[in-house]
Amino acid sequence: MSGSATGHDDRSVSDRLATAAANTEHAPALECVVVRYRDRPDRCTIAPRECTEDERLTNWLSADMAAVVDLDDAR
């Protein structure tokens, strides 16, 4: 990991994704939670499974379910 003076990974997103793709055996397990709404699109939130509750507040990604596709359909 390349780091800055603050200890954060300052590599570009594409560099970090390339590293993650090359190290799939060490990739974190992800957990997916879907929240269904009556009056707006359902939301899917993905976070690393091994996060503490405090870490989960900042280590997540959410998207409308309409934007989420099956991997086999995207190939």
N, C-alpha and C positions, 0 to 999 in steps of 0.2 A: 504494500500500500504506500503510495506517495503521500506525504503529509506536509501540511503547512506548519507554521510556528504554533498554531493553536491545536495541532494534532488531528485536524480534520482532513479527510481524503480530498485533495484538490485536483484530482484527475478529471478529465472530461467524462461526461456520462457515457459516451461511446467506449472510452477506454475501460471504465468500470464494468460496463455490460460485456465487453469482450473478455475481460478477466473472469467474470462470473460464468460465462458460457464455457470457458476453457476448464473451469474447475467444478463441473457439475456434481462430482462425488462429494464435494464439500459445500454444496449449495444448501442454504437453510430450508427447512420444511416450512411450507406456507399454509396458512389457514384462511379459508374463505368464509365470510359471513354475508348472507343476503338479507337485507331488510326490505320488506314489502310495504308499500304505501298505497293508500286508496286514491289520493288526489295528485300524485306525482310519480315519476318513474321509480321503479325499484332500484336500490343501490347495492352494489357488491363492494365489500371492503376486504382487502387482502393484507395480512400482516405475518411476519415470521412467527411460527408456533412457539419458539422458545423464549420469546420476549416476556419480561416481567410486565405487570400491569402498568407501571410507570413508563417503561420503554414503549409499550403499545400505543401510548398517546401521541408519539412522534414518529413511529416506524410503521406507517400504514399507507395504503393507496386505496382510494374509493373511486368508483365510476358507476355511471348509470348502466343498468343491465343491458340496455340496447347497444352499448359500446363493447360488450364482452362477447367474444365469439369462441366457439370450440376450436381447439388447436388443430384438429384434423380438418376442419372446414377452412382454416386459414392457410393450409399448406398448398 
